[in-house]
Each structure stands twice: as structure tokens, then as C-alpha cells.
Amino acid sequence: MNKLAKIYDQVVKRDSHEPEFLQAVREVLESLEPVAEKYPQFLEAGIFERIVEPERTIIFRVPWINDKGEVQVNRGYRVQFNSAIGPYKGGIRFHPSVNLSIIKFLGFEQIFKNSLTGLPMGGGKGGSDFDPKGKSDGEIMRFCQSFMIELSKHIGPDTDVPAGDIGVGAREIGFMYGMYKRLANEFTGVLTGKGLTYGGSIGRTQATGYGLCYFMDEAMKSIKGRSFEGATVVISGAGNVAIYACEKAQQLGAKVVAMCDSTGYIYDKNGIDLQAVKKIKEVERKRIYEYQKYHPDAEYKDGCSGIWSIKCDIALPCATQNELDGEAAKTLVKNGCWAVGEGANMPCTPEAVEIFLKNGLVYAPGKASNAGGVACSGLEMSQNSIRLSWTLEEVDQRLRHIMTDIYRNASAAAKEFGHENNLVVGANIAGFMKVANAMLAQGVAY
Ligand code: NDP
């Protein structure tokens, strides 16, 4: 880093207590150095200083009452990061680890991801340190309603359109939408990931996982001349992204041999039985070790990091940030892994990414490869605006096109700036250019 090093130093000074946010900013600014060289107008207009500072940060109290009648208090967040190319758009995460650093890193990444989709969506993210695990449906509903009572003051179909993320699926979106509708007295597409009976898009549930596989298919064929056909795949996570990545990888001819949740991982050398995983995680909301009830031959191990020691061709980290470190990356490379596609946001540490790039693996950063979810959310917004619903075929075809285009644009940007096949550089530059040009056009006080 040269010209942008000073800007990064300022961010470190201001946000020194936000490690995940600093990690995300550093990676992006390092990639953008050649852009700053080529387009001095971005430096002159302070685009880099502005893009690392959220337009608005909202932190709020979320009081609710548990089943025992006791008052509980959680903290809610919405970071409205950048609206240069469209209304703020990004998910809501409910997890005890949620803090301002994590929401800011996710919101920052979202700016570039949303830009890459080619759809008019700005970047934002929200969440709470509320832990949905072990809560009754009534408790989840009361929490979601309280969360929305405050959030509703800051969102709208043309202002900010939240969606799901870790801990926020169809059930939570439904409860939040119900409360928003009562408060605003309008039926508008203010959230995405809605149920199909009230404005949701068919294909949204599958979109991030399917999109990841579409992106990887294109990248692997064009960089290595290889595909999912006959490949062995390891996937971390057993949530929304992981389940549908597994489904599409299997459809494309791969054998997925391992998945995990936050307690441990399962290894099934015969290939994962996805129906069993769906039953355990989607229907019963239980732990992944229940898999052994269906397949006693499968192995279960406590803890998740061991999953990366399983020999595979393709690794798809789909659980959470910084889940795959330098040691895990070395083990994957040693075992012959030749492609890594991020379904989660920033699941690989900077050390791991460096190892993948040095060893010539196909490495797809999440902001490009997991953009299918938000892309489909963008399609949900379009359908809500025109009050029509497209078929699964139409949505899936658009998703595939978008993911292929994201790969091609990132790949072309990497090549143009002298980093052929480096999709980290390519995705950051391709995502940045549109937002930067919009900010430039809109002037400093926009
Ligand atoms: P879910 O809550 O549906 O699933 C998350 C899965 O990861 C669960 O199986 C969970 O285990 C597991 N997990 C969470 N933390 C850890 C951990 N520390 N170690 C191991 N496993 C863990 O979330 P999503 O599938 O929606 O999201 C997963 C990732 O994908 C996140 O990084 C998210 O930001 C990203 N993403 C999601 C999109 C979407 O459309 N949903 C879009 C783009 C990115 P357990 O069941 O025990 O909780």
C-alpha cells in the first residue's frame, strides 16, 4: 500500500477496536492501489476516505419478554454504508458474536458485492447479539417484533431493504415483515427473503448456494479446465448457504463428503445424504451429529476446524468469518485441493488467502462468489415493484447469468490491472469502479 496506506492508517486510528472491519478494509484498499494510480480523480475527490466511513450507523436497544415473563435486553444495529448506486441492501444477522465491527465489515463488503451484481443496490448490514438457539417460536416472534419497532423508522422499499443472514431465515423475516406492515400500514417490499405467499421470490432460498456453484463452475472451467464433475467436495456449515451449495454441487456431479455446524463435523465417505441434513437442520433444528442416526457408518468429530483436514478437490467454506486459517489452508493444499469458493463472508483469513493464491488454486472471494443471494433479493425487489412473480426457471436463469457475468467482470478487471486470475483484486476493482464513479458524479455533499 502506498497512496492508500495513509487512508488505512486513519481508519486504524479511528476504528482500532474493530478487527474484522479493519481486515476487510485493508484487503480492499490493497487491491485498489493500481486504481488510485490510474484514476487520480478518485483520490482528489476523497472517494477512498468516504467509502470506508458509513453514511449512517444506528445502534438501538431491543427489549423483549421471554417465556418466563422476564425482561431481556439485546443490542440492535443497522449500518447504512453506501447508497451511491441504490437503496441500502444487506442482511440481518442474529448471533451472540454480533458487534459493531462485524456489522461494519459485512456492510462494507456488501457495497462491492451489490455493485458486482449489476443491480441498483447500495450496501448495508444489520443484526443483533440475540441468540436464537434454544428459543421458542414465541420468544423469536417477540424479539423480532421489538427489533422491527425500532428498525422500521430507518428502512423503506426505496431507502433500505434488509434480508436474512446467520440466524435469520424465513421464520424471522416473516415475523419482522408482519410487524413492519402493521407499523407502516403498507404492503411493500421492505424486506427480501419473504415467504412465497406474501411477496417472496421463488429461488431465493437456494440462491446463495446455487450461485456459489455457478460462479465456481465458470471460474474452474475457465482457469483450470475442470469442473464439479467427479470432484470431491468439503463444505463447512449446514445452514442456508451450505445446504444449497451441497445440493447444486451434487447436481453438477460432485461428491460432497463433509459438512459441519457450530458443534462439530460429519464425514461420510459415501457422499452426504442431503435429505437427512435438511431434516436435521431445517425441519428439526437439531445438531449435525444426529446424522449418525441415519448413517451409522459416517464419522462425527467435535469442533469444526478439523473439517479442512479431509482430503478434497474443492473446499466451500459456508459457515462464518475467519473459519479457515493459514494452517488449514496449508493442509488443504498438501492434500491436493485445487479450488476454494467462499459461500460465507470472509471465511478465509488473510494468511489462508495468500497460501491459496501462491499455490495457484482457483480462489473465489465471497463478495463475488456468494453474491447470488443478494442478486436474487434484487430480483425479488423488481418483482415486488412490478407486482408480478417470475417462475423458478426465469429466476434461476437470471441468477446463472448474473454469476457468470460477475466472474467475467472480476476476471477482466484482474487481467486489466496485471493480476490475471487473482479474483480478490478483480472483484474489489470491478465492484469499486461503479460505486466510485457514481459517488464522483453525485458530488461531495450527496
Ligand atoms: P445460517 O444461520 O443458515 O447457517 C450458518 C451455519 O454455519 C450453521 O450451520 C451454523 O451452525 C454454522 N456456523 C456458524 N458459526 C459457526 C462457527 N463459528 N463454526 C462452525 N460453524 C458455524 O446462515 P447462512 O447459511 O445464511 O450464512 C452463512 C454464511 O454465508 C455467513 O457468513 C453469511 O454472512 C454468508 N452469506 C449468507 C447469505 C444468505 O443468503 N443467507 C448471502 C451471502 C452470504 P449452527 O447450526 O450450529 O448454528
Residues whose N, C-alpha, C, O or C-beta is under 5 A from the ligand:
A	BS01	NDP	G164 D165 I166 G167 T208 G237 A238 G239 N240 V241 A242 C260 D261 S262 T263 C304 C318 A319 T320 Q321 G343 A344 N345 N370 G373
